[in-house]
């Protein structure tokens, strides 16, 4: 239950002091803390001053409201005029102001509102409250100073932490930048090394100067060079250098000391080359010509080139055992990069080695081919026999020197046609081939020399003089006017015979072992019909053998090509017939092996009477009713017949 409010009349300062003391007593007994009491009392004092300043009497109503279930206890204080409002400057203000409220933790005593305090006691209590507030203020100031100091230290720590974090961030950014740069550099180096490896493989894959230079230009343009120019020195320049080196060596051996020798210069008259290329040719060092020094590793700087004053030029020597030429590159951009230049210098070195290998290969190949061609026989003139021969060197690799053909007359007037193939290639094979050819001719002059006996003697000779070296050969003996051919084979592809009717037969009797195989062997003679109008074709395996398909399909193609020729074609132009066979069999321009072909054609005209009488009683193995255009091709494992 709420008690009736206590009302006090305020007409003077003393009344106001007593009323304030009464309110302060209620707050004190209600357990209001000193700071809240001072705050409440200060607000009440300010309001009392305003009222006293307006003059007149005022009523101070003090209402204590105990705590209930829905709200806490409190004391409400309000001021109202006790009578008519006196005139004053505040006439426009409201008659009353909102009540002042102060929460009461506990309920004060019942008589506290009406029992007043003496003014002296009220002043002392107010001072006590002020002292409490001052103590609280001192404590708060002390805490505030502590907090300020702590905040200052914290701020300093935060600033230091921020500085450390900023430094760490800068260091991390620097590390990340360094890592990115290192990765970019490593990737660039990897890319350059990969390109160098791929380019080296590409330029060394061929033994042709033209192919190497074409490949080099395709590799470098446009990423590493805007334009590529290769200046290769001629053979005369190289021979001059070799002569000078030889003369200098002789002088040193004679004790004359070492003579002064000018730096190697470029060859004689020719197209004009940049000064950088000429300097590289004279010094053997890479040269860089640009408006500004490139300071590239291992490269000399020169003034800009006249033909390219704004674009740098890089002239790189192409050297192996000697200086072969100069590679000149026009920069694809404003400058040459140092790492790229190192790669280009190394690539030029490898290109020089590749060009030197190609040149040495071509010299070796030309020597072997020249030696082999020098030992090939000029075909003899034999009555009623037409001869045509072809030799084609391999177009790939060093497969030169092992294949040969020969045709010569024996003392009895018969023709000995020979085809052979020595294992191995190059100069050694060509030399062995020459020995076999010479030995074969020597053995063939004997009175009892037959193809089988000649091969048997060659086999013994090769086993004794050249162990470990083997050869294949096929020898055919043709007597003019006779209707047969006697032949023997030492592991060689079978000969092919075409008769006048167009029927083609393969002489597929089992051949003997290869010459030189370490087993004794006596080669038998075989006889095959060769009537007038017939053709005998001897060849080496390079004509019919292909790696992907073997040799038998090639022999079949040869038989079909021979059957497609007519007897007049064979008799009127045997050379053209031989070319036609090569064109049909060698439809691709690249060959892995040599090719030899020997075509022997027996003329189909009327025979001399004596010859006809001698051959009248002989059976013709080729006789039969085969239709024109029929081809009989027998493989080494069996036979089949195909009608064209």
C-alpha positions as a printed NumPy array, in Angstrom:
array([[   0.   ,    0.   ,    0.   ],
       [   1.407,    3.352,   -1.052],
       [   1.634,    5.951,    1.735],
       [   0.291,    9.46 ,    1.211],
       [   2.898,   11.862,   -0.134],
       [   4.614,   14.277,    2.194],
       [   4.194,   17.891,    1.175],
       [   6.56 ,   20.673,    2.161],
       [   6.149,   24.354,    1.384],
       [   9.186,   26.039,   -0.034],
       [   9.254,   29.764,    0.306],
       [  12.839,   30.458,    1.336],
       [  16.341,   29.06 ,    1.068],
       [  16.022,   27.592,    4.521],
       [  12.835,   25.775,    3.477],
       [  14.645,   24.461,    0.456],
       [  17.58 ,   23.258,    2.592],
       [  15.307,   21.458,    5.023],
       [  13.308,   19.855,    2.187],
       [  16.521,   18.688,    0.562],
       [  17.683,   17.251,    3.911],
       [  14.395,   15.343,    4.247],
       [  14.676,   13.879,    0.765],
       [  18.311,   12.983,    1.434],
       [  17.277,   11.177,    4.616],
       [  14.704,    9.113,    2.72 ],
       [  17.329,    8.165,    0.115],
       [  19.861,    7.328,    2.809],
       [  17.429,    5.102,    4.708],
       [  16.289,    3.564,    1.424],
       [  19.847,    2.323,    0.876],
       [  20.61 ,    4.513,   -2.118],
       [  24.372,    4.522,   -2.771],
       [  26.197,    7.723,   -1.981],
       [  26.946,    8.584,   -5.636],
       [  23.313,    8.107,   -6.63 ],
       [  22.221,   10.117,   -3.592],
       [  24.543,   12.965,   -4.566],
       [  23.329,   12.842,   -8.144],
       [  19.663,   12.814,   -6.979],
       [  20.275,   15.57 ,   -4.434],
       [  22.134,   17.73 ,   -6.986],
       [  19.24 ,   17.455,   -9.435],
       [  16.773,   18.384,   -6.682],
       [  18.918,   21.37 ,   -5.608],
       [  19.008,   22.684,   -9.149],
       [  15.261,   22.452,   -9.421],
       [  14.767,   24.185,   -6.01 ],
       [  17.024,   27.034,   -7.152],
       [  14.946,   27.569,  -10.229],
       [  11.785,   27.664,   -8.162],
       [  13.243,   30.096,   -5.635],
       [  14.445,   32.237,   -8.512],
       [  10.894,   32.562,   -9.812],
       [   9.703,   33.615,   -6.392],
       [   6.559,   32.698,   -4.539],
       [   5.759,   29.626,   -2.536],
       [   6.2  ,   26.145,   -3.875],
       [   5.023,   22.736,   -2.766],
       [   7.508,   19.896,   -2.649],
       [   5.716,   16.567,   -2.858],
       [   7.707,   13.517,   -1.741],
       [   6.108,   10.183,   -2.628],
       [   7.693,    6.881,   -1.505],
       [   6.523,    3.963,   -3.575],
       [   7.348,    0.554,   -2.117],
       [   8.483,   -2.276,   -4.301],
       [   5.837,   -4.479,   -5.896],
       [   5.899,   -7.646,   -7.948],
       [   6.14 ,   -5.701,  -11.172],
       [   8.407,   -2.778,  -10.217],
       [  11.15 ,   -1.804,   -7.765],
       [  10.694,    0.695,   -4.933],
       [  11.439,    4.34 ,   -5.591],
       [  10.935,    7.852,   -4.323],
       [   9.325,   10.499,   -6.557],
       [   9.84 ,   14.227,   -5.927],
       [   7.937,   17.019,   -7.707],
       [   7.609,   20.8  ,   -7.313],
       [   4.435,   22.797,   -7.949],
       [   3.487,   26.345,   -7.188],
       [   1.705,   26.663,   -3.868],
       [  -0.558,   29.508,   -5.127],
       [  -0.991,   31.683,   -8.158],
       [   2.137,   31.67 ,  -10.308],
       [   4.09 ,   34.867,   -9.795],
       [   4.987,   36.807,  -12.919],
       [   8.503,   36.307,  -14.194],
       [  10.682,   35.654,  -17.216],
       [   9.657,   31.951,  -17.202],
       [   5.943,   32.518,  -17.764],
       [   6.078,   30.577,  -20.944],
       [   7.331,   27.435,  -19.196],
       [   5.031,   24.703,  -18.002],
       [   3.515,   24.924,  -14.592],
       [   5.213,   21.83 ,  -13.444],
       [   8.205,   19.727,  -14.446],
       [   8.545,   15.95 ,  -14.511],
       [   9.052,   14.301,  -11.177],
       [  12.527,   13.381,  -10.031],
       [  12.816,    9.661,   -9.376],
       [  15.387,    7.743,   -7.411],
       [  15.283,    3.933,   -7.016],
       [  15.153,    2.674,   -3.399],
       [  16.857,   -0.651,   -2.772],
       [  14.874,   -0.963,    0.466],
       [  11.929,    0.726,    2.091],
       [  12.775,    3.649,    4.424],
       [  11.274,    4.121,    7.912],
       [   7.744,    5.461,    8.07 ],
       [   8.543,    8.699,    9.838],
       [  11.505,    9.602,    7.75 ],
       [   9.56 ,   11.88 ,    5.398],
       [   8.233,   14.129,    8.085],
       [  11.162,   14.062,   10.483],
       [  13.608,   16.627,    9.396],
       [  17.315,   16.982,   10.106],
       [  18.948,   19.99 ,   11.574],
       [  20.665,   21.999,    8.878],
       [  24.076,   21.487,   10.43 ],
       [  23.636,   17.739,   10.396],
       [  22.299,   17.857,    6.861],
       [  25.368,   19.824,    5.778],
       [  27.7  ,   17.355,    7.492],
       [  25.916,   14.462,    5.827],
       [  26.156,   16.21 ,    2.508],
       [  29.874,   16.645,    3.099],
       [  30.172,   12.955,    3.92 ],
       [  28.441,   12.15 ,    0.665],
       [  30.717,   14.584,   -1.11 ],
       [  33.728,   12.942,    0.52 ],
       [  32.461,    9.535,   -0.581],
       [  32.021,   10.845,   -4.074],
       [  35.501,   12.357,   -3.986],
       [  36.948,    9.084,   -2.764],
       [  35.128,    7.333,   -5.548],
       [  36.397,    9.911,   -7.975],
       [  39.923,    9.409,   -6.67 ],
       [  39.561,    5.68 ,   -7.111],
       [  38.125,    6.168,  -10.548],
       [  40.901,    8.584,  -11.444],
       [  43.469,    6.106,  -10.173],
       [  41.837,    3.349,  -12.17 ],
       [  41.579,    5.686,  -15.094],
       [  45.29 ,    6.458,  -14.868],
       [  46.006,    2.752,  -14.665],
       [  43.732,    2.114,  -17.608],
       [  45.286,    4.967,  -19.512],
       [  48.75 ,    3.593,  -18.837],
       [  47.606,    0.129,  -19.751],
       [  45.894,    1.511,  -22.845],
       [  49.068,    3.409,  -23.714],
       [  51.137,    0.269,  -23.295],
       [  48.568,   -1.648,  -25.281],
       [  48.613,    0.975,  -27.988],
       [  52.388,    0.857,  -28.057],
       [  52.234,   -2.91 ,  -28.272],
       [  49.591,   -2.723,  -30.983],
       [  51.669,   -0.21 ,  -32.894],
       [  54.736,   -2.403,  -32.491],
       [  52.667,   -5.412,  -33.522],
       [  51.348,   -3.522,  -36.525],
       [  54.906,   -2.538,  -37.397],
       [  56.031,   -6.151,  -37.031],
       [  53.07 ,   -7.342,  -39.075],
       [  53.795,   -4.741,  -41.73 ],
       [  57.442,   -5.763,  -41.796],
       [  56.419,   -9.412,  -41.929],
       [  53.969,   -8.624,  -44.729],
       [  56.688,   -6.766,  -46.639],
       [  59.09 ,   -9.645,  -46.074],
       [  56.423,  -12.118,  -47.169],
       [  55.667,  -10.064,  -50.247],
       [  59.37 ,   -9.91 ,  -51.012],
       [  59.658,  -13.671,  -50.529],
       [  56.617,  -14.271,  -52.728],
       [  58.027,  -11.967,  -55.386],
       [  61.374,  -13.721,  -55.146],
       [  59.657,  -17.101,  -55.35 ],
       [  57.62 ,  -16.014,  -58.363],
       [  60.751,  -14.659,  -59.999],
       [  62.657,  -17.863,  -59.203],
       [  59.827,  -19.988,  -60.554],
       [  59.577,  -17.845,  -63.66 ],
       [  63.344,  -18.089,  -64.102],
       [  63.266,  -21.844,  -63.549],
       [  60.373,  -22.211,  -65.981],
       [  62.189,  -20.081,  -68.512],
       [  65.362,  -22.13 ,  -68.059],
       [  63.338,  -25.348,  -68.358],
       [  61.664,  -24.058,  -71.502],
       [  65.017,  -23.045,  -73.019],
       [  66.576,  -26.402,  -72.133],
       [  63.568,  -28.252,  -73.535],
       [  63.774,  -26.237,  -76.738],
       [  67.525,  -26.851,  -76.952],
       [  67.019,  -30.592,  -76.55 ],
       [  64.185,  -30.744,  -79.088],
       [  66.045,  -28.528,  -81.542],
       [  69.22 ,  -30.597,  -81.175],
       [  67.282,  -33.784,  -81.843],
       [  65.656,  -32.183,  -84.878],
       [  68.871,  -30.898,  -86.486],
       [  70.774,  -34.127,  -85.833],
       [  67.995,  -36.337,  -87.185],
       [  69.074,  -35.691,  -90.758],
       [  72.361,  -35.996,  -92.62 ],
       [  71.343,  -33.508,  -95.287],
       [  72.639,  -29.914,  -95.226],
       [  69.444,  -28.637,  -96.789],
       [  67.197,  -30.46 ,  -94.329],
       [  69.256,  -29.255,  -91.349],
       [  69.124,  -25.602,  -92.426],
       [  65.426,  -25.765,  -93.282],
       [  64.7  ,  -27.311,  -89.894],
       [  66.823,  -24.672,  -88.133],
       [  64.906,  -21.813,  -89.738],
       [  61.557,  -23.388,  -88.815],
       [  62.698,  -23.8  ,  -85.198],
       [  64.01 ,  -20.267,  -84.622],
       [  61.524,  -18.081,  -86.525],
       [  59.594,  -16.195,  -85.187],
       [  60.072,  -16.822,  -81.453],
       [  63.847,  -16.491,  -81.24 ],
       [  64.652,  -14.608,  -84.425],
       [  62.855,  -12.439,  -86.937],
       [  65.175,  -13.571,  -89.721],
       [  67.763,  -16.342,  -90.028],
       [  70.718,  -16.293,  -92.421],
       [  73.271,  -19.104,  -92.724],
       [  76.623,  -18.493,  -94.402],
       [  78.437,  -21.772,  -95.158],
       [  82.043,  -21.676,  -96.307],
       [  82.941,  -23.505,  -99.513],
       [  85.205,  -26.501,  -99.862],
       [  88.094,  -24.44 , -101.251],
       [  88.214,  -22.426,  -98.05 ],
       [  88.321,  -25.618,  -95.98 ],
       [  91.018,  -27.159,  -98.187],
       [  93.047,  -23.934,  -97.86 ],
       [  92.739,  -24.123,  -94.075],
       [  93.757,  -27.792,  -94.09 ],
       [  96.795,  -27.035,  -96.268],
       [  97.874,  -24.246,  -93.935],
       [  97.501,  -26.511,  -90.914],
       [  99.47 ,  -29.26 ,  -92.682],
       [ 102.272,  -26.859,  -93.697],
       [ 102.42 ,  -25.418,  -90.203],
       [ 102.686,  -28.914,  -88.75 ],
       [ 105.51 ,  -29.82 ,  -91.146],
       [ 107.427,  -26.668,  -90.226],
       [ 107.121,  -27.467,  -86.54 ],
       [ 108.347,  -31.022,  -87.13 ],
       [ 111.347,  -29.689,  -89.114],
       [ 112.296,  -27.475,  -86.182],
       [ 111.533,  -24.221,  -87.851],
       [ 109.287,  -23.07 ,  -85.064],
       [ 105.747,  -21.974,  -85.393],
       [ 105.14 ,  -19.476,  -88.143],
       [ 102.792,  -16.557,  -87.778],
       [  99.394,  -17.248,  -89.197],
       [  96.587,  -14.839,  -89.898],
       [  93.258,  -15.36 ,  -88.267],
       [  90.951,  -17.531,  -90.381],
       [  89.004,  -15.354,  -92.747],
       [  85.848,  -15.837,  -94.721],
       [  85.994,  -17.374,  -98.169],
       [  86.575,  -15.4  , -101.31 ],
       [  84.131,  -13.361, -103.367],
       [  80.492,  -13.976, -102.691],
       [  77.363,  -12.236, -101.464],
       [  77.823,   -9.376,  -99.049],
       [  77.463,  -10.363,  -95.42 ],
       [  76.969,   -8.207,  -92.288],
       [  80.083,   -6.976,  -90.547],
       [  79.124,   -9.038,  -87.491],
       [  79.078,  -12.236,  -89.58 ],
       [  82.462,  -11.365,  -91.114],
       [  83.886,  -10.689,  -87.635],
       [  82.501,  -14.007,  -86.374],
       [  84.062,  -15.768,  -89.371],
       [  87.454,  -14.136,  -88.735],
       [  87.587,  -14.519,  -84.951],
       [  85.495,  -17.618,  -84.385],
       [  83.669,  -15.776,  -81.581],
       [  79.978,  -14.783,  -81.351],
       [  79.332,  -11.154,  -82.31 ],
       [  76.487,   -8.79 ,  -81.31 ],
       [  75.737,   -5.714,  -83.43 ],
       [  73.254,   -3.199,  -81.994],
       [  72.871,    0.541,  -81.23 ],
       [  73.656,   -0.178,  -77.582],
       [  76.044,   -2.767,  -76.081],
       [  74.267,   -5.992,  -75.233],
       [  76.844,   -7.178,  -72.682],
       [  75.809,  -10.732,  -73.481],
       [  77.874,  -13.56 ,  -71.941],
       [  80.703,  -14.692,  -74.209],
       [  79.669,  -12.328,  -77.026],
       [  81.603,   -9.369,  -78.458],
       [  79.745,   -6.08 ,  -79.041],
       [  79.926,   -4.242,  -82.362],
       [  78.274,   -1.098,  -83.783],
       [  74.846,   -1.571,  -85.383],
       [  74.681,   -3.257,  -88.774],
       [  74.08 ,   -1.092,  -91.828],
       [  71.198,   -3.216,  -93.073],
       [  69.564,   -3.438,  -89.649],
       [  70.484,   -0.3  ,  -87.667],
       [  67.62 ,   -0.614,  -85.187],
       [  67.324,   -4.363,  -84.801],
       [  70.228,   -6.156,  -83.065],
       [  72.075,   -8.871,  -84.974],
       [  73.651,  -11.946,  -83.412],
       [  76.322,  -13.721,  -85.494],
       [  77.193,  -17.19 ,  -84.164],
       [  80.058,  -19.326,  -85.556],
       [  79.13 ,  -22.815,  -86.761],
       [  82.148,  -24.888,  -85.825],
       [  83.058,  -28.509,  -85.278],
       [  86.549,  -29.672,  -86.192],
       [  86.87 ,  -26.407,  -88.111],
       [  84.828,  -23.296,  -88.725],
       [  82.084,  -24.248,  -91.174],
       [  80.086,  -21.031,  -91.396],
       [  78.174,  -18.363,  -89.496],
       [  74.572,  -18.273,  -88.333],
       [  73.19 ,  -14.699,  -88.251],
       [  69.981,  -13.97 ,  -86.344],
       [  67.923,  -10.769,  -86.38 ],
       [  66.379,  -10.126,  -82.964],
       [  62.599,  -10.683,  -82.776],
       [  62.332,   -7.683,  -80.439],
       [  64.386,   -4.745,  -79.204],
       [  67.134,   -6.905,  -77.697],
       [  68.527,  -10.399,  -77.218],
       [  68.023,  -11.903,  -73.779],
       [  71.157,  -13.151,  -71.994],
       [  69.774,  -16.624,  -71.203],
       [  68.379,  -16.988,  -74.701],
       [  71.759,  -15.994,  -76.137],
       [  73.512,  -18.708,  -74.118],
       [  71.018,  -21.228,  -75.507],
       [  71.48 ,  -19.952,  -79.077],
       [  75.272,  -20.162,  -78.808],
       [  74.999,  -23.775,  -77.648],
       [  72.49 ,  -24.562,  -80.389],
       [  74.868,  -23.073,  -82.98 ],
       [  77.626,  -25.33 ,  -81.669],
       [  75.393,  -28.378,  -82.069],
       [  74.276,  -27.259,  -85.513],
       [  77.933,  -26.982,  -86.503],
       [  78.506,  -30.569,  -85.35 ],
       [  75.413,  -31.722,  -87.255],
       [  76.579,  -29.952,  -90.432],
       [  80.046,  -31.424,  -90.056],
       [  78.572,  -34.913,  -89.608],
       [  76.39 ,  -34.369,  -92.682],
       [  79.389,  -33.253,  -94.721],
       [  81.519,  -36.174,  -93.559],
       [  78.638,  -38.55 ,  -94.265],
       [  78.192,  -37.143,  -97.76 ],
       [  81.92 ,  -37.453,  -98.432],
       [  81.946,  -41.025,  -97.14 ],
       [  78.828,  -41.852,  -99.116],
       [  80.192,  -40.295, -102.296],
       [  83.462,  -42.18 , -101.887],
       [  81.683,  -45.508, -101.385],
       [  79.331,  -44.873, -104.283],
       [  82.187,  -43.794, -106.555],
       [  84.187,  -46.882, -105.618],
       [  81.228,  -49.135, -106.212],
       [  80.292,  -47.558, -109.528],
       [  83.926,  -47.824, -110.649],
       [  83.76 ,  -51.591, -110.152],
       [  80.504,  -52.093, -112.02 ],
       [  81.013,  -53.754, -115.387],
       [  80.435,  -52.336, -118.828],
       [  78.081,  -54.823, -120.403],
       [  79.609,  -56.909, -123.227],
       [  78.16 ,  -57.395, -126.718],
       [  76.913,  -60.967, -127.182],
       [  75.285,  -62.299, -130.374],
       [  71.486,  -62.706, -130.089],
       [  71.504,  -61.467, -126.445],
       [  70.38 ,  -58.028, -125.29 ],
       [  71.635,  -56.796, -121.911],
       [  70.573,  -53.901, -119.674],
       [  71.746,  -53.169, -116.127],
       [  70.85 ,  -50.621, -113.501],
       [  72.402,  -49.654, -110.197],
       [  70.682,  -47.252, -107.742],
       [  72.312,  -46.368, -104.4  ],
       [  70.246,  -46.131, -101.255],
       [  68.723,  -42.738, -100.555],
       [  68.684,  -43.173,  -96.768],
       [  71.482,  -44.208,  -94.463],
       [  74.867,  -45.606,  -95.438],
       [  73.559,  -48.692,  -97.231],
       [  76.041,  -48.342, -100.076],
       [  78.787,  -50.647, -101.261],
       [  77.412,  -54.199, -101.061],
       [  75.374,  -54.765, -104.244],
       [  76.947,  -55.503, -107.604],
       [  76.29 ,  -57.017, -110.991],
       [  78.646,  -58.382, -113.611],
       [  78.394,  -59.842, -117.088],
       [  81.315,  -61.234, -119.133],
       [  82.075,  -63.909, -121.704],
       [  83.785,  -67.174, -120.848],
       [  86.483,  -68.728, -123.048],
       [  83.896,  -70.992, -124.702],
       [  81.836,  -67.95 , -125.808],
       [  79.05 ,  -68.313, -123.222],
       [  77.855,  -65.344, -121.167],
       [  78.153,  -65.404, -117.394],
       [  75.633,  -63.06 , -115.729],
       [  76.245,  -62.388, -112.023],
       [  74.274,  -60.572, -109.339],
       [  75.435,  -60.33 , -105.711],
       [  75.079,  -58.597, -102.379],
       [  77.732,  -58.374,  -99.647],
       [  76.509,  -58.056,  -96.07 ],
       [  77.351,  -54.751,  -94.501],
       [  77.648,  -51.41 ,  -96.189],
       [  80.096,  -48.638,  -96.823],
       [  83.677,  -48.713,  -98.009],
       [  84.506,  -52.09 ,  -96.476],
       [  81.6  ,  -53.781,  -98.247],
       [  82.581,  -52.105, -101.525],
       [  86.167,  -53.371, -101.159],
       [  85.025,  -56.926, -100.383],
       [  82.617,  -56.759, -103.314],
       [  85.536,  -55.842, -105.572],
       [  87.541,  -58.818, -104.304],
       [  84.645,  -61.194, -104.896],
       [  84.144,  -59.818, -108.4  ],
       [  87.825,  -60.267, -109.226],
       [  87.955,  -63.784, -107.737],
       [  84.759,  -64.782, -109.544],
       [  86.203,  -63.733, -112.904],
       [  89.386,  -65.664, -112.141],
       [  87.494,  -68.837, -111.234],
       [  85.225,  -68.482, -114.295],
       [  88.041,  -68.877, -116.858],
       [  88.604,  -72.517, -115.96 ],
       [  87.522,  -75.031, -118.579],
       [  85.168,  -76.847, -116.207],
       [  83.796,  -73.68 , -114.635],
       [  80.043,  -73.875, -114.119],
       [  77.932,  -71.496, -112.006],
       [  77.81 ,  -74.009, -109.156],
       [  81.558,  -74.675, -109.168],
       [  82.376,  -70.966, -109.278],
       [  80.131,  -70.333, -106.243],
       [  81.717,  -73.271, -104.401],
       [  85.201,  -71.814, -104.903],
       [  84.016,  -68.339, -103.857],
       [  82.516,  -69.846, -100.713],
       [  85.815,  -71.469,  -99.771],
       [  87.761,  -68.311, -100.492],
       [  85.464,  -66.114,  -98.412],
       [  85.499,  -68.533,  -95.479],
       [  89.282,  -68.542,  -95.513],
       [  90.092,  -64.87 ,  -96.225],
       [  87.108,  -63.012,  -94.757],
       [  85.659,  -65.028,  -91.859],
       [  82.554,  -63.43 ,  -90.427],
       [  81.666,  -61.686,  -93.683],
       [  78.9  ,  -63.114,  -95.843],
       [  77.471,  -62.524,  -99.292],
       [  74.696,  -63.753, -101.53 ],
       [  75.152,  -64.331, -105.256],
       [  73.405,  -65.829, -108.264],
       [  75.284,  -66.853, -111.417],
       [  73.566,  -67.66 , -114.714],
       [  75.351,  -69.033, -117.812],
       [  73.745,  -68.449, -121.195],
       [  75.118,  -69.944, -124.432],
       [  74.025,  -67.97 , -127.484],
       [  71.661,  -70.041, -129.593],
       [  70.829,  -72.536, -126.811],
       [  67.311,  -72.635, -125.366],
       [  68.315,  -72.966, -121.707],
       [  70.132,  -71.239, -118.913],
       [  72.322,  -72.905, -116.296],
       [  72.253,  -71.174, -112.914],
       [  73.275,  -71.575, -109.295],
       [  72.39 ,  -69.51 , -106.22 ],
       [  74.066,  -68.856, -102.872],
       [  71.227,  -67.598, -100.709],
       [  70.209,  -64.943, -103.275],
       [  66.646,  -63.915, -104.232],
       [  65.438,  -66.084, -107.128],
       [  65.732,  -65.001, -110.741],
       [  62.601,  -64.384, -112.822],
       [  62.104,  -65.637, -116.39 ],
       [  59.538,  -64.357, -118.902],
       [  58.972,  -66.32 , -122.097],
       [  57.847,  -64.998, -125.469],
       [  54.196,  -65.713, -124.614],
       [  54.307,  -63.479, -121.526],
       [  54.397,  -66.257, -118.939],
       [  56.599,  -65.441, -115.967],
       [  58.331,  -68.076, -113.869],
       [  60.36 ,  -67.746, -110.709],
       [  63.453,  -69.951, -110.574],
       [  62.643,  -71.104, -107.09 ],
       [  64.861,  -74.148, -106.701],
       [  66.216,  -74.272, -103.167],
       [  69.284,  -71.984, -103.031],
       [  72.492,  -72.913, -101.282],
       [  73.755,  -71.224,  -98.126],
       [  75.192,  -67.731,  -98.197],
       [  78.8  ,  -67.373,  -99.233],
       [  81.128,  -67.327,  -96.236],
       [  78.84 ,  -69.19 ,  -93.832],
       [  81.13 ,  -71.455,  -91.748],
       [  79.794,  -74.732,  -93.136],
       [  81.103,  -76.649,  -96.173],
       [  78.834,  -76.409,  -99.182],
       [  78.951,  -77.522, -102.833],
       [  76.488,  -75.524, -104.903],
       [  74.521,  -77.489, -107.531],
       [  73.762,  -76.284, -111.039],
       [  70.158,  -75.882, -112.168],
       [  68.82 ,  -75.728, -115.705],
       [  65.849,  -73.646, -116.857],
       [  64.391,  -73.078, -120.289],
       [  65.25 ,  -69.823, -122.036],
       [  63.867,  -70.054, -125.614],
       [  64.199,  -67.15 , -128.052],
       [  62.061,  -64.174, -127.017],
       [  62.549,  -64.973, -123.303],
       [  63.967,  -62.618, -120.692],
       [  65.967,  -63.404, -117.557],
       [  65.922,  -60.839, -114.733],
       [  68.494,  -60.918, -111.938],
       [  68.172,  -58.446, -109.057],
       [  69.14 ,  -57.726, -105.458],
       [  66.781,  -57.66 , -102.511],
       [  66.646,  -53.847, -102.445],
       [  64.351,  -54.029, -105.472],
       [  61.682,  -56.304, -103.973],
       [  62.055,  -56.344, -100.19 ],
       [  60.179,  -53.971,  -97.9  ],
       [  60.406,  -54.102,  -94.131],
       [  56.662,  -54.05 ,  -93.577],
       [  55.777,  -56.706,  -96.195],
       [  58.781,  -58.977,  -96.679],
       [  60.271,  -60.155,  -99.977],
       [  57.665,  -62.507, -101.52 ],
       [  55.081,  -59.781, -102.28 ],
       [  57.867,  -57.819, -103.97 ],
       [  58.777,  -60.795, -106.174],
       [  55.121,  -61.054, -107.157],
       [  55.071,  -57.372, -108.121],
       [  58.237,  -57.874, -110.184],
       [  56.606,  -60.797, -112.007],
       [  53.517,  -58.748, -112.82 ],
       [  55.624,  -55.821, -114.019],
       [  57.717,  -58.128, -116.242],
       [  54.591,  -59.781, -117.659],
       [  53.173,  -56.364, -118.515],
       [  56.08 ,  -55.745, -120.925],
       [  55.828,  -56.976, -124.492],
       [  58.501,  -58.842, -126.461],
       [  58.951,  -55.961, -128.931],
       [  59.486,  -53.57 , -126.013],
       [  62.132,  -55.868, -124.565],
       [  63.928,  -56.312, -127.896],
       [  63.749,  -52.741, -129.182],
       [  64.565,  -50.91 , -125.947],
       [  65.913,  -53.149, -123.165],
       [  67.155,  -50.114, -121.249],
       [  63.673,  -48.594, -121.279],
       [  62.274,  -51.953, -120.155],
       [  64.711,  -52.011, -117.217],
       [  63.679,  -48.467, -116.277],
       [  60.009,  -49.472, -116.451],
       [  60.633,  -52.322, -114.016],
       [  62.422,  -49.985, -111.596],
       [  59.679,  -47.386, -111.824],
       [  57.001,  -49.956, -111.041],
       [  58.86 ,  -51.548, -108.141],
       [  60.372,  -48.371, -106.659],
       [  57.244,  -46.256, -106.594],
       [  58.535,  -44.476, -103.468],
       [  61.524,  -42.203, -103.913],
       [  63.224,  -43.148, -100.616],
       [  65.233,  -46.387, -100.446],
       [  66.885,  -48.058,  -97.477],
       [  69.131,  -50.287,  -99.591],
       [  71.009,  -50.435, -102.878],
       [  69.255,  -51.759, -105.959],
       [  70.883,  -53.779, -108.753],
       [  69.031,  -55.089, -111.794],
       [  70.434,  -57.156, -114.706],
       [  68.118,  -57.888, -117.641],
       [  69.143,  -60.534, -120.238],
       [  66.877,  -60.982, -123.249],
       [  67.278,  -63.701, -125.911],
       [  66.261,  -62.319, -129.29 ],
       [  63.252,  -63.981, -130.896],
       [  64.401,  -63.875, -134.56 ],
       [  65.094,  -67.02 , -136.68 ],
       [  67.985,  -69.073, -135.385],
       [  71.001,  -70.037, -137.473],
       [  70.512,  -73.461, -138.969],
       [  73.233,  -75.198, -137.017],
       [  71.94 ,  -73.838, -133.771],
       [  68.363,  -74.881, -134.631],
       [  69.508,  -78.441, -135.401],
       [  71.357,  -78.713, -132.083],
       [  68.367,  -77.52 , -130.094],
       [  65.685,  -79.423, -132.017],
       [  65.881,  -82.476, -129.806],
       [  65.884,  -80.605, -126.489],
       [  62.738,  -80.364, -124.433],
       [  61.661,  -76.848, -123.627],
       [  60.815,  -76.627, -119.924],
       [  58.931,  -73.415, -120.665],
       [  56.794,  -74.97 , -123.367],
       [  53.102,  -75.104, -122.656],
       [  49.785,  -73.581, -123.542],
       [  49.753,  -70.745, -121.085],
       [  47.838,  -67.748, -122.366],
       [  49.615,  -64.415, -122.929],
       [  49.607,  -62.384, -119.754],
       [  49.684,  -65.338, -117.389],
       [  52.078,  -64.838, -114.48 ],
       [  53.413,  -67.673, -112.409],
       [  54.997,  -66.462, -109.205],
       [  56.28 ,  -69.022, -106.751],
       [  57.274,  -67.947, -103.268],
       [  60.007,  -69.571, -101.253],
       [  57.544,  -71.53 ,  -99.121],
       [  55.111,  -72.559, -101.837],
       [  53.474,  -71.435, -105.015],
       [  50.348,  -69.773, -106.348],
       [  49.194,  -68.744, -109.767],
       [  47.51 ,  -65.431, -110.522],
       [  45.885,  -64.565, -113.831],
       [  46.18 ,  -60.921, -114.814]])
